[in-house]
Amino acid sequence: MSSADRLSTPGRERRLLPKVRMDSEVFGSFAEGFARFMGTASFLIWMSVIIIIWIAWNVFAPAAWVVDPFPFIFLTLLLSLQASYAAPLILLAQNRQEARERVSLEHDREVAAQARADTDFLAREIAALRMRIGDLATRDFIRSELRDLLEELDRSDDKDGKESRPSR
């Protein structure tokens, strides 16, 4: 906030902690990487190994070296803390994935609509071509018309008393 803005606003903004600004893309990609790692067998195996070592150490170690005795309260606290951070990070990663899927779905809809429009256009063009082809004279039609004309000429020549033409 600049000094001019501070002077025009009554009162002062008091904060105990400084305002943290973080790029949402950077944090989002971190959350996705974290969620992706937590969904692997590697994470589950390492987490299981650490818990087994923790329990074994606190059960079989000499009393002076025990960090967390039998009810394993500190271990429970650590697992709860890990879960309390993991859940929001996983939800953030899911929200980002959903947003990407929404954009992809919208793009797919646009592509499908364009493909449908192209298909409709091509269907109309094919229908128009078929109609035009239906109006076109075929080779057999022209031959039959020419034969009819030749026969008509032959008949008209016969009526006029002239010599008839040889038929083909």
LOSEPA-551849 format. One record per residue: residue in three letters; chain; x negated, y negated, z negated of N, C-alpha, C in turn. Coordinates in pm, whole numbers. Example, Ala and Ser with C-alpha at 12.3 -4.5 7.8 and 13.67 -1.06 7.14 Angstrom:
% residues 2
pt tormar ALA | pator A | neast -1319 | nnorth 569 | nup -780 | caeast -1230 | canorth 450 | caup -780 | ceast -1320 | cnorth 330 | cup -780
pt tormar SER | pator A | neast -1285 | nnorth 225 | nup -708 | caeast -1367 | canorth 106 | caup -714 | ceast -1290 | cnorth -3 | cup -787
//
This chain:
% residues 168
pt tormar MET | pator A | neast -84 | nnorth 117 | nup 0 | caeast 0 | canorth 0 | caup 0 | ceast -89 | cnorth -123 | cup 0
pt tormar SER | pator A | neast -63 | nnorth -214 | nup 93 | caeast -146 | canorth -335 | caup 100 | ceast -106 | cnorth -432 | cup -10
pt tormar SER | pator A | neast -190 | nnorth -531 | nup -33 | caeast -164 | canorth -626 | caup -141 | ceast -41 | cnorth -712 | cup -109
pt tormar ALA | pator A | neast -15 | nnorth -740 | nup 18 | caeast 104 | canorth -818 | caup 55 | ceast 231 | cnorth -741 | cup 23
pt tormar ASP | pator A | neast 231 | nnorth -612 | nup 51 | caeast 348 | canorth -529 | caup 20 | ceast 369 | cnorth -519 | cup -130
pt tormar ARG | pator A | neast 260 | nnorth -513 | nup -204 | caeast 272 | canorth -503 | caup -350 | ceast 333 | cnorth -629 | cup -408
pt tormar LEU | pator A | neast 299 | nnorth -743 | nup -353 | caeast 350 | canorth -869 | caup -406 | ceast 499 | cnorth -887 | cup -375
pt tormar SER | pator A | neast 546 | nnorth -831 | nup -265 | caeast 687 | canorth -849 | caup -230 | ceast 778 | cnorth -746 | cup -297
pt tormar THR | pator A | neast 721 | nnorth -647 | nup -363 | caeast 798 | canorth -543 | caup -431 | ceast 789 | cnorth -565 | cup -581
pt tormar PRO | pator A | neast 906 | nnorth -576 | nup -647 | caeast 899 | canorth -597 | caup -792 | ceast 850 | cnorth -471 | cup -863
pt tormar GLY | pator A | neast 775 | nnorth -491 | nup -968 | caeast 724 | canorth -378 | caup -1045 | ceast 606 | cnorth -314 | cup -975
pt tormar ARG | pator A | neast 542 | nnorth -227 | nup -1042 | caeast 428 | canorth -157 | caup -985 | ceast 456 | cnorth -8 | cup -990
pt tormar GLU | pator A | neast 406 | nnorth 58 | nup -892 | caeast 420 | canorth 202 | caup -888 | ceast 310 | cnorth 260 | cup -975
pt tormar ARG | pator A | neast 351 | nnorth 332 | nup -1077 | caeast 253 | canorth 389 | caup -1167 | ceast 252 | cnorth 541 | cup -1149
pt tormar ARG | pator A | neast 134 | nnorth 594 | nup -1131 | caeast 118 | canorth 738 | caup -1117 | ceast 9 | cnorth 785 | cup -1210
pt tormar LEU | pator A | neast 37 | nnorth 898 | nup -1271 | caeast -65 | canorth 957 | caup -1356 | ceast -167 | cnorth 1033 | cup -1273
pt tormar LEU | pator A | neast -118 | nnorth 1098 | nup -1168 | caeast -206 | canorth 1174 | caup -1080 | ceast -213 | cnorth 1106 | cup -944
pt tormar PRO | pator A | neast -325 | nnorth 1113 | nup -878 | caeast -333 | canorth 1053 | caup -744 | ceast -247 | cnorth 1131 | cup -645
pt tormar LYS | pator A | neast -194 | nnorth 1059 | nup -546 | caeast -111 | canorth 1123 | caup -444 | ceast -202 | cnorth 1203 | cup -350
pt tormar VAL | pator A | neast -166 | nnorth 1330 | nup -334 | caeast -246 | canorth 1418 | caup -250 | ceast -182 | cnorth 1424 | cup -112
pt tormar ARG | pator A | neast -260 | nnorth 1393 | nup -12 | caeast -211 | canorth 1400 | caup 126 | ceast -284 | cnorth 1515 | cup 195
pt tormar MET | pator A | neast -204 | nnorth 1603 | nup 255 | caeast -263 | canorth 1719 | caup 321 | ceast -190 | cnorth 1738 | cup 453
pt tormar ASP | pator A | neast -267 | nnorth 1771 | nup 553 | caeast -210 | canorth 1798 | caup 684 | ceast -125 | cnorth 1925 | cup 674
pt tormar SER | pator A | neast 2 | nnorth 1915 | nup 714 | caeast 93 | canorth 2030 | caup 699 | ceast 51 | cnorth 2145 | cup 791
pt tormar GLU | pator A | neast -10 | nnorth 2115 | nup 904 | caeast -56 | canorth 2222 | caup 994 | ceast -168 | cnorth 2303 | cup 931
pt tormar VAL | pator A | neast -260 | nnorth 2233 | nup 866 | caeast -373 | canorth 2303 | caup 803 | ceast -321 | cnorth 2393 | cup 690
pt tormar PHE | pator A | neast -234 | nnorth 2337 | nup 606 | caeast -181 | canorth 2416 | caup 496 | ceast -93 | cnorth 2528 | cup 547
pt tormar GLY | pator A | neast -15 | nnorth 2502 | nup 652 | caeast 69 | canorth 2605 | caup 710 | ceast -11 | cnorth 2719 | cup 767
pt tormar SER | pator A | neast -119 | nnorth 2687 | nup 836 | caeast -203 | canorth 2795 | caup 892 | ceast -272 | cnorth 2873 | cup 780
pt tormar PHE | pator A | neast -309 | nnorth 2803 | nup 671 | caeast -364 | canorth 2872 | caup 554 | ceast -260 | cnorth 2968 | cup 496
pt tormar ALA | pator A | neast -136 | nnorth 2921 | nup 483 | caeast -29 | canorth 3004 | caup 427 | ceast -4 | cnorth 3127 | cup 515
pt tormar GLU | pator A | neast -6 | nnorth 3107 | nup 645 | caeast 14 | canorth 3221 | caup 735 | ceast -100 | cnorth 3322 | cup 724
pt tormar GLY | pator A | neast -223 | nnorth 3272 | nup 716 | caeast -337 | canorth 3362 | caup 700 | ceast -330 | cnorth 3438 | cup 569
pt tormar PHE | pator A | neast -291 | nnorth 3367 | nup 464 | caeast -279 | canorth 3431 | caup 332 | ceast -170 | cnorth 3538 | cup 334
pt tormar ALA | pator A | neast -53 | nnorth 3504 | nup 392 | caeast 57 | canorth 3600 | caup 400 | ceast 19 | cnorth 3719 | cup 487
pt tormar ARG | pator A | neast -53 | nnorth 3692 | nup 594 | caeast -96 | canorth 3801 | caup 682 | ceast -193 | cnorth 3894 | cup 608
pt tormar PHE | pator A | neast -284 | nnorth 3835 | nup 529 | caeast -379 | canorth 3916 | caup 453 | ceast -308 | cnorth 3997 | cup 345
pt tormar MET | pator A | neast -209 | nnorth 3938 | nup 280 | caeast -138 | canorth 4008 | caup 173 | ceast -54 | cnorth 4124 | cup 227
pt tormar GLY | pator A | neast -25 | nnorth 4122 | nup 353 | caeast 53 | canorth 4230 | caup 412 | ceast -30 | cnorth 4343 | cup 467
pt tormar THR | pator A | neast -158 | nnorth 4344 | nup 436 | caeast -246 | canorth 4449 | caup 490 | ceast -270 | cnorth 4558 | cup 386
pt tormar ALA | pator A | neast -307 | nnorth 4673 | nup 436 | caeast -344 | canorth 4783 | caup 347 | ceast -471 | cnorth 4749 | cup 270
pt tormar SER | pator A | neast -558 | nnorth 4674 | nup 332 | caeast -683 | canorth 4633 | caup 267 | ceast -654 | cnorth 4557 | cup 137
pt tormar PHE | pator A | neast -559 | nnorth 4462 | nup 143 | caeast -525 | canorth 4385 | caup 23 | ceast -470 | cnorth 4478 | cup -85
pt tormar LEU | pator A | neast -380 | nnorth 4567 | nup -46 | caeast -319 | canorth 4657 | caup -145 | ceast -424 | cnorth 4748 | cup -209
pt tormar ILE | pator A | neast -515 | nnorth 4796 | nup -129 | caeast -620 | canorth 4884 | caup -183 | ceast -709 | cnorth 4807 | cup -279
pt tormar TRP | pator A | neast -757 | nnorth 4688 | nup -239 | caeast -844 | canorth 4609 | caup -326 | ceast -772 | cnorth 4566 | cup -454
pt tormar MET | pator A | neast -645 | nnorth 4529 | nup -441 | caeast -569 | canorth 4490 | caup -560 | ceast -555 | cnorth 4609 | cup -654
pt tormar SER | pator A | neast -529 | nnorth 4727 | nup -599 | caeast -518 | canorth 4847 | caup -682 | ceast -651 | cnorth 4881 | cup -749
pt tormar VAL | pator A | neast -760 | nnorth 4868 | nup -674 | caeast -893 | canorth 4896 | caup -730 | ceast -924 | cnorth 4800 | cup -844
pt tormar ILE | pator A | neast -895 | nnorth 4673 | nup -826 | caeast -921 | canorth 4574 | caup -932 | ceast -838 | cnorth 4603 | cup -1055
pt tormar ILE | pator A | neast -711 | nnorth 4638 | nup -1038 | caeast -626 | canorth 4669 | caup -1153 | ceast -674 | cnorth 4794 | cup -1225
pt tormar ILE | pator A | neast -714 | nnorth 4896 | nup -1150 | caeast -764 | canorth 5020 | caup -1212 | ceast -892 | cnorth 4993 | cup -1290
pt tormar ILE | pator A | neast -981 | nnorth 4914 | nup -1230 | caeast -1106 | canorth 4879 | caup -1300 | ceast -1075 | cnorth 4799 | cup -1426
pt tormar TRP | pator A | neast -982 | nnorth 4704 | nup -1417 | caeast -943 | canorth 4621 | caup -1532 | ceast -891 | cnorth 4709 | cup -1645
pt tormar ILE | pator A | neast -799 | nnorth 4800 | nup -1611 | caeast -741 | canorth 4887 | caup -1714 | ceast -848 | cnorth 4980 | cup -1771
pt tormar ALA | pator A | neast -929 | nnorth 5039 | nup -1684 | caeast -1034 | canorth 5132 | caup -1730 | ceast -1132 | cnorth 5058 | cup -1821
pt tormar TRP | pator A | neast -1171 | nnorth 4940 | nup -1783 | caeast -1266 | canorth 4863 | caup -1866 | ceast -1207 | cnorth 4835 | cup -2003
pt tormar ASN | pator A | neast -1082 | nnorth 4794 | nup -2006 | caeast -1021 | canorth 4756 | caup -2134 | ceast -977 | cnorth 4876 | cup -2218
pt tormar VAL | pator A | neast -973 | nnorth 4994 | nup -2160 | caeast -939 | canorth 5114 | caup -2237 | ceast -1066 | cnorth 5184 | cup -2285
pt tormar PHE | pator A | neast -1168 | nnorth 5196 | nup -2199 | caeast -1285 | canorth 5277 | caup -2232 | ceast -1407 | cnorth 5196 | cup -2276
pt tormar ALA | pator A | neast -1406 | nnorth 5067 | nup -2265 | caeast -1522 | canorth 4985 | caup -2305 | ceast -1528 | cnorth 4976 | cup -2457
pt tormar PRO | pator A | neast -1650 | nnorth 4948 | nup -2512 | caeast -1660 | canorth 4928 | caup -2657 | ceast -1572 | cnorth 4811 | cup -2701
pt tormar ALA | pator A | neast -1527 | nnorth 4814 | nup -2821 | caeast -1431 | canorth 4715 | caup -2873 | ceast -1482 | cnorth 4572 | cup -2858
pt tormar ALA | pator A | neast -1611 | nnorth 4551 | nup -2869 | caeast -1665 | canorth 4415 | caup -2857 | ceast -1656 | cnorth 4363 | cup -2714
pt tormar TRP | pator A | neast -1651 | nnorth 4452 | nup -2615 | caeast -1649 | canorth 4410 | caup -2475 | ceast -1508 | cnorth 4403 | cup -2416
pt tormar VAL | pator A | neast -1409 | nnorth 4446 | nup -2490 | caeast -1270 | canorth 4446 | caup -2441 | ceast -1221 | cnorth 4303 | cup -2425
pt tormar VAL | pator A | neast -1170 | nnorth 4271 | nup -2308 | caeast -1119 | canorth 4136 | caup -2279 | ceast -969 | cnorth 4130 | cup -2302
pt tormar ASP | pator A | neast -901 | nnorth 4238 | nup -2264 | caeast -754 | canorth 4240 | caup -2269 | ceast -710 | cnorth 4374 | cup -2325
pt tormar PRO | pator A | neast -679 | nnorth 4382 | nup -2456 | caeast -641 | canorth 4511 | caup -2514 | ceast -510 | cnorth 4566 | cup -2457
pt tormar PHE | pator A | neast -473 | nnorth 4687 | nup -2508 | caeast -373 | canorth 4774 | caup -2445 | ceast -249 | cnorth 4708 | cup -2383
pt tormar PRO | pator A | neast -173 | nnorth 4624 | nup -2440 | caeast -54 | canorth 4582 | caup -2362 | ceast -92 | cnorth 4505 | cup -2235
pt tormar PHE | pator A | neast -221 | nnorth 4474 | nup -2222 | caeast -273 | canorth 4408 | caup -2101 | ceast -195 | cnorth 4279 | cup -2068
pt tormar ILE | pator A | neast -181 | nnorth 4193 | nup -2164 | caeast -107 | canorth 4069 | caup -2150 | ceast -175 | cnorth 3977 | cup -2047
pt tormar PHE | pator A | neast -307 | nnorth 3968 | nup -2054 | caeast -379 | canorth 3880 | caup -1961 | ceast -366 | cnorth 3931 | cup -1817
pt tormar LEU | pator A | neast -371 | nnorth 4062 | nup -1798 | caeast -352 | canorth 4119 | caup -1665 | ceast -212 | cnorth 4087 | cup -1613
pt tormar THR | pator A | neast -112 | nnorth 4099 | nup -1700 | caeast 25 | canorth 4065 | caup -1662 | ceast 34 | cnorth 3918 | cup -1622
pt tormar LEU | pator A | neast -32 | nnorth 3833 | nup -1698 | caeast -33 | canorth 3690 | caup -1667 | ceast -99 | cnorth 3665 | cup -1531
pt tormar LEU | pator A | neast -212 | nnorth 3729 | nup -1505 | caeast -281 | canorth 3711 | caup -1377 | ceast -195 | cnorth 3759 | cup -1260
pt tormar LEU | pator A | neast -130 | nnorth 3874 | nup -1277 | caeast -44 | canorth 3926 | caup -1169 | ceast 78 | cnorth 3836 | cup -1148
pt tormar SER | pator A | neast 133 | nnorth 3783 | nup -1255 | caeast 246 | canorth 3690 | caup -1243 | ceast 203 | cnorth 3562 | cup -1173
pt tormar LEU | pator A | neast 85 | nnorth 3513 | nup -1208 | caeast 32 | canorth 3393 | caup -1144 | ceast 8 | cnorth 3416 | cup -996
pt tormar GLN | pator A | neast -48 | nnorth 3531 | nup -963 | caeast -71 | canorth 3565 | caup -823 | ceast 62 | cnorth 3573 | cup -749
pt tormar ALA | pator A | neast 164 | nnorth 3633 | nup -810 | caeast 295 | canorth 3646 | caup -746 | ceast 362 | cnorth 3509 | cup -732
pt tormar SER | pator A | neast 344 | nnorth 3423 | nup -832 | caeast 408 | canorth 3291 | caup -825 | ceast 347 | cnorth 3205 | cup -715
pt tormar TYR | pator A | neast 223 | nnorth 3226 | nup -682 | caeast 163 | canorth 3155 | caup -568 | ceast 190 | cnorth 3225 | cup -436
pt tormar ALA | pator A | neast 197 | nnorth 3355 | nup -439 | caeast 216 | canorth 3431 | caup -315 | ceast 356 | cnorth 3410 | cup -257
pt tormar ALA | pator A | neast 457 | nnorth 3407 | nup -341 | caeast 595 | canorth 3397 | caup -292 | ceast 618 | cnorth 3269 | cup -209
pt tormar PRO | pator A | neast 583 | nnorth 3151 | nup -259 | caeast 605 | canorth 3031 | caup -176 | ceast 519 | cnorth 3030 | cup -50
pt tormar LEU | pator A | neast 399 | nnorth 3082 | nup -59 | caeast 315 | canorth 3086 | caup 61 | ceast 373 | cnorth 3179 | cup 167
pt tormar ILE | pator A | neast 427 | nnorth 3291 | nup 123 | caeast 490 | canorth 3384 | caup 217 | ceast 615 | cnorth 3321 | cup 277
pt tormar LEU | pator A | neast 695 | nnorth 3252 | nup 195 | caeast 814 | canorth 3184 | caup 247 | ceast 776 | cnorth 3075 | cup 347
pt tormar LEU | pator A | neast 671 | nnorth 3001 | nup 318 | caeast 626 | canorth 2899 | caup 412 | ceast 583 | cnorth 2962 | cup 544
pt tormar ALA | pator A | neast 512 | nnorth 3072 | nup 536 | caeast 470 | canorth 3141 | caup 659 | ceast 591 | cnorth 3192 | cup 736
pt tormar GLN | pator A | neast 692 | nnorth 3243 | nup 666 | caeast 812 | canorth 3290 | caup 732 | ceast 888 | cnorth 3175 | cup 798
pt tormar ASN | pator A | neast 894 | nnorth 3061 | nup 730 | caeast 961 | canorth 2943 | caup 788 | ceast 891 | cnorth 2897 | cup 915
pt tormar ARG | pator A | neast 760 | nnorth 2897 | nup 912 | caeast 685 | canorth 2857 | caup 1032 | ceast 708 | cnorth 2956 | cup 1146
pt tormar GLN | pator A | neast 711 | nnorth 3085 | nup 1112 | caeast 738 | canorth 3187 | caup 1215 | ceast 878 | cnorth 3171 | cup 1271
pt tormar GLU | pator A | neast 974 | nnorth 3142 | nup 1185 | caeast 1112 | canorth 3120 | caup 1230 | ceast 1121 | cnorth 2998 | cup 1322
pt tormar ALA | pator A | neast 1048 | nnorth 2892 | nup 1289 | caeast 1047 | canorth 2773 | caup 1374 | ceast 987 | cnorth 2805 | cup 1510
pt tormar ARG | pator A | neast 878 | nnorth 2883 | nup 1512 | caeast 819 | canorth 2923 | caup 1640 | ceast 916 | cnorth 3009 | cup 1721
pt tormar GLU | pator A | neast 984 | nnorth 3100 | nup 1654 | caeast 1080 | canorth 3186 | caup 1723 | ceast 1197 | cnorth 3104 | cup 1777
pt tormar ARG | pator A | neast 1240 | nnorth 3003 | nup 1702 | caeast 1349 | canorth 2916 | caup 1748 | ceast 1309 | cnorth 2842 | cup 1874
pt tormar VAL | pator A | neast 1187 | nnorth 2790 | nup 1877 | caeast 1138 | canorth 2721 | caup 1996 | ceast 1127 | cnorth 2819 | cup 2113
pt tormar SER | pator A | neast 1076 | nnorth 2937 | nup 2085 | caeast 1064 | canorth 3038 | caup 2190 | ceast 1200 | cnorth 3081 | cup 2242
pt tormar LEU | pator A | neast 1297 | nnorth 3096 | nup 2152 | caeast 1432 | canorth 3134 | caup 2193 | ceast 1495 | cnorth 3025 | cup 2279
pt tormar GLU | pator A | neast 1476 | nnorth 2900 | nup 2241 | caeast 1529 | canorth 2789 | caup 2320 | ceast 1465 | cnorth 2787 | cup 2459
pt tormar HIS | pator A | neast 1335 | nnorth 2811 | nup 2464 | caeast 1268 | canorth 2818 | caup 2595 | ceast 1322 | cnorth 2934 | cup 2678
pt tormar ASP | pator A | neast 1343 | nnorth 3049 | nup 2614 | caeast 1398 | canorth 3165 | caup 2685 | ceast 1538 | cnorth 3134 | cup 2738
pt tormar ARG | pator A | neast 1618 | nnorth 3061 | nup 2660 | caeast 1752 | canorth 3022 | caup 2706 | ceast 1744 | cnorth 2931 | cup 2827
pt tormar GLU | pator A | neast 1651 | nnorth 2836 | nup 2822 | caeast 1635 | canorth 2746 | caup 2937 | ceast 1591 | cnorth 2822 | cup 3061
pt tormar VAL | pator A | neast 1498 | nnorth 2916 | nup 3044 | caeast 1452 | canorth 2996 | caup 3158 | ceast 1566 | cnorth 3081 | cup 3212
pt tormar ALA | pator A | neast 1646 | nnorth 3139 | nup 3121 | caeast 1760 | canorth 3222 | caup 3165 | ceast 1864 | cnorth 3138 | cup 3238
pt tormar ALA | pator A | neast 1889 | nnorth 3016 | nup 3188 | caeast 1986 | canorth 2928 | caup 3255 | ceast 1936 | cnorth 2890 | cup 3393
pt tormar GLN | pator A | neast 1807 | nnorth 2861 | nup 3404 | caeast 1751 | canorth 2827 | caup 3535 | ceast 1756 | cnorth 2947 | cup 3630
pt tormar ALA | pator A | neast 1726 | nnorth 3066 | nup 3578 | caeast 1733 | canorth 3187 | caup 3660 | ceast 1876 | cnorth 3212 | cup 3706
pt tormar ARG | pator A | neast 1972 | nnorth 3187 | nup 3617 | caeast 2113 | canorth 3204 | caup 3655 | ceast 2152 | cnorth 3104 | cup 3762
pt tormar ALA | pator A | neast 2109 | nnorth 2980 | nup 3746 | caeast 2140 | canorth 2878 | caup 3848 | ceast 2076 | cnorth 2916 | cup 3981
pt tormar ASP | pator A | neast 1952 | nnorth 2963 | nup 3978 | caeast 1885 | canorth 3006 | caup 4101 | ceast 1958 | cnorth 3123 | cup 4165
pt tormar THR | pator A | neast 2002 | nnorth 3218 | nup 4082 | caeast 2074 | canorth 3333 | caup 4133 | ceast 2207 | cnorth 3292 | cup 4197
pt tormar ASP | pator A | neast 2278 | nnorth 3200 | nup 4130 | caeast 2404 | canorth 3151 | caup 4186 | ceast 2381 | cnorth 3081 | cup 4320
pt tormar PHE | pator A | neast 2276 | nnorth 3000 | nup 4327 | caeast 2243 | canorth 2930 | caup 4452 | ceast 2213 | cnorth 3030 | cup 4563
pt tormar LEU | pator A | neast 2129 | nnorth 3129 | nup 4531 | caeast 2094 | canorth 3229 | caup 4632 | ceast 2217 | cnorth 3310 | cup 4675
pt tormar ALA | pator A | neast 2306 | nnorth 3340 | nup 4582 | caeast 2428 | canorth 3413 | caup 4618 | ceast 2514 | cnorth 3331 | cup 4713
pt tormar ARG | pator A | neast 2524 | nnorth 3201 | nup 4688 | caeast 2601 | canorth 3113 | caup 4779 | ceast 2535 | cnorth 3107 | cup 4916
pt tormar GLU | pator A | neast 2402 | nnorth 3099 | nup 4918 | caeast 2330 | canorth 3094 | caup 5045 | ceast 2348 | cnorth 3223 | cup 5123
pt tormar ILE | pator A | neast 2341 | nnorth 3337 | nup 5053 | caeast 2361 | canorth 3466 | caup 5121 | ceast 2502 | cnorth 3476 | cup 5176
pt tormar ALA | pator A | neast 2600 | nnorth 3430 | nup 5098 | caeast 2739 | canorth 3433 | caup 5145 | ceast 2755 | cnorth 3345 | cup 5270
pt tormar ALA | pator A | neast 2691 | nnorth 3228 | nup 5269 | caeast 2699 | canorth 3140 | caup 5386 | ceast 2632 | cnorth 3204 | cup 5507
pt tormar LEU | pator A | neast 2517 | nnorth 3270 | nup 5486 | caeast 2450 | canorth 3338 | caup 5597 | ceast 2534 | cnorth 3452 | cup 5651
pt tormar ARG | pator A | neast 2600 | nnorth 3525 | nup 5563 | caeast 2686 | canorth 3634 | caup 5609 | ceast 2801 | cnorth 3580 | cup 5692
pt tormar MET | pator A | neast 2855 | nnorth 3469 | nup 5648 | caeast 2965 | canorth 3409 | caup 5726 | ceast 2915 | cnorth 3365 | cup 5863
pt tormar ARG | pator A | neast 2798 | nnorth 3306 | nup 5867 | caeast 2740 | canorth 3263 | caup 5995 | ceast 2707 | cnorth 3382 | cup 6083
pt tormar ILE | pator A | neast 2654 | nnorth 3488 | nup 6024 | caeast 2621 | canorth 3608 | caup 6101 | ceast 2748 | cnorth 3670 | cup 6156
pt tormar GLY | pator A | neast 2857 | nnorth 3664 | nup 6078 | caeast 2984 | canorth 3715 | caup 6126 | ceast 3032 | cnorth 3641 | cup 6249
pt tormar ASP | pator A | neast 2997 | nnorth 3513 | nup 6261 | caeast 3037 | canorth 3432 | caup 6377 | ceast 2944 | cnorth 3451 | cup 6495
pt tormar LEU | pator A | neast 2824 | nnorth 3506 | nup 6472 | caeast 2728 | canorth 3524 | caup 6581 | ceast 2767 | cnorth 3642 | cup 6669
pt tormar ALA | pator A | neast 2732 | nnorth 3627 | nup 6795 | caeast 2759 | canorth 3735 | caup 6890 | ceast 2645 | cnorth 3837 | cup 6882
pt tormar THR | pator A | neast 2683 | nnorth 3963 | nup 6877 | caeast 2582 | canorth 4069 | caup 6875 | ceast 2547 | cnorth 4109 | cup 7018
pt tormar ARG | pator A | neast 2443 | nnorth 4186 | nup 7033 | caeast 2398 | canorth 4231 | caup 7164 | ceast 2507 | cnorth 4317 | cup 7231
pt tormar ASP | pator A | neast 2568 | nnorth 4404 | nup 7156 | caeast 2674 | canorth 4489 | caup 7212 | ceast 2794 | cnorth 4406 | cup 7255
pt tormar PHE | pator A | neast 2828 | nnorth 4304 | nup 7176 | caeast 2940 | canorth 4218 | caup 7213 | ceast 2911 | cnorth 4145 | cup 7344
pt tormar ILE | pator A | neast 2790 | nnorth 4091 | nup 7358 | caeast 2754 | canorth 4019 | caup 7481 | ceast 2754 | cnorth 4114 | cup 7601
pt tormar ARG | pator A | neast 2703 | nnorth 4235 | nup 7583 | caeast 2703 | canorth 4333 | caup 7692 | ceast 2846 | cnorth 4368 | cup 7734
pt tormar SER | pator A | neast 2932 | nnorth 4389 | nup 7636 | caeast 3070 | canorth 4423 | caup 7671 | ceast 3139 | cnorth 4306 | cup 7740
pt tormar GLU | pator A | neast 3109 | nnorth 4182 | nup 7699 | caeast 3167 | canorth 4065 | caup 7765 | ceast 3116 | cnorth 4054 | cup 7908
pt tormar LEU | pator A | neast 2986 | nnorth 4080 | nup 7927 | caeast 2931 | canorth 4074 | caup 8063 | ceast 2991 | cnorth 4183 | cup 8151
pt tormar ARG | pator A | neast 3011 | nnorth 4302 | nup 8097 | caeast 3076 | canorth 4409 | caup 8175 | ceast 3218 | cnorth 4370 | cup 8214
pt tormar ASP | pator A | neast 3288 | nnorth 4311 | nup 8116 | caeast 3425 | canorth 4267 | caup 8146 | ceast 3425 | cnorth 4161 | cup 8256
pt tormar LEU | pator A | neast 3329 | nnorth 4070 | nup 8252 | caeast 3320 | canorth 3966 | caup 8355 | ceast 3287 | cnorth 4028 | cup 8491
pt tormar LEU | pator A | neast 3196 | nnorth 4125 | nup 8491 | caeast 3161 | canorth 4192 | caup 8617 | ceast 3282 | cnorth 4265 | cup 8676
pt tormar GLU | pator A | neast 3355 | nnorth 4332 | nup 8589 | caeast 3475 | canorth 4401 | caup 8636 | ceast 3577 | cnorth 4302 | cup 8689
pt tormar GLU | pator A | neast 3589 | nnorth 4191 | nup 8622 | caeast 3683 | canorth 4087 | caup 8667 | ceast 3640 | cnorth 4030 | cup 8801
pt tormar LEU | pator A | neast 3510 | nnorth 4010 | nup 8817 | caeast 3459 | canorth 3960 | caup 8946 | ceast 3482 | cnorth 4064 | cup 9056
pt tormar ASP | pator A | neast 3460 | nnorth 4189 | nup 9022 | caeast 3483 | canorth 4295 | caup 9121 | ceast 3629 | cnorth 4298 | cup 9163
pt tormar ARG | pator A | neast 3718 | nnorth 4282 | nup 9069 | caeast 3860 | canorth 4282 | caup 9102 | ceast 3898 | cnorth 4162 | cup 9187
pt tormar SER | pator A | neast 3839 | nnorth 4048 | nup 9151 | caeast 3871 | canorth 3928 | caup 9229 | ceast 3814 | cnorth 3938 | cup 9370
pt tormar ASP | pator A | neast 3699 | nnorth 4004 | nup 9385 | caeast 3641 | canorth 4024 | caup 9518 | ceast 3727 | cnorth 4120 | cup 9600
pt tormar ASP | pator A | neast 3781 | nnorth 4223 | nup 9535 | caeast 3866 | canorth 4319 | caup 9604 | ceast 3994 | cnorth 4251 | cup 9651
pt tormar LYS | pator A | neast 4045 | nnorth 4161 | nup 9575 | caeast 4167 | canorth 4089 | caup 9614 | ceast 4141 | cnorth 3998 | cup 9731
pt tormar ASP | pator A | neast 4027 | nnorth 3940 | nup 9738 | caeast 3992 | canorth 3847 | caup 9845 | ceast 3954 | cnorth 3923 | cup 9972
pt tormar GLY | pator A | neast 3942 | nnorth 4055 | nup 9963 | caeast 3913 | canorth 4135 | caup 10079 | ceast 3767 | cnorth 4144 | cup 10110
pt tormar LYS | pator A | neast 3688 | nnorth 4106 | nup 10023 | caeast 3544 | canorth 4114 | caup 10045 | ceast 3494 | cnorth 4251 | cup 9999
pt tormar GLU | pator A | neast 3372 | nnorth 4275 | nup 10033 | caeast 3308 | canorth 4400 | caup 9997 | ceast 3285 | cnorth 4404 | cup 9845
pt tormar SER | pator A | neast 3318 | nnorth 4516 | nup 9784 | caeast 3300 | canorth 4525 | caup 9637 | ceast 3154 | cnorth 4550 | cup 9603
pt tormar ARG | pator A | neast 3118 | nnorth 4505 | nup 9493 | caeast 2981 | canorth 4521 | caup 9443 | ceast 2963 | cnorth 4659 | cup 9383
pt tormar PRO | pator A | neast 2841 | nnorth 4710 | nup 9390 | caeast 2819 | canorth 4840 | caup 9328 | ceast 2831 | cnorth 4828 | cup 9174
pt tormar SER | pator A | neast 2890 | nnorth 4922 | nup 9111 | caeast 2904 | canorth 4918 | caup 8965 | ceast 2775 | cnorth 4964 | cup 8899
pt tormar ARG | pator A | neast 2755 | nnorth 4912 | nup 8793 | caeast 2630 | canorth 4944 | caup 8721 | ceast 2654 | cnorth 5038 | cup 8612
//
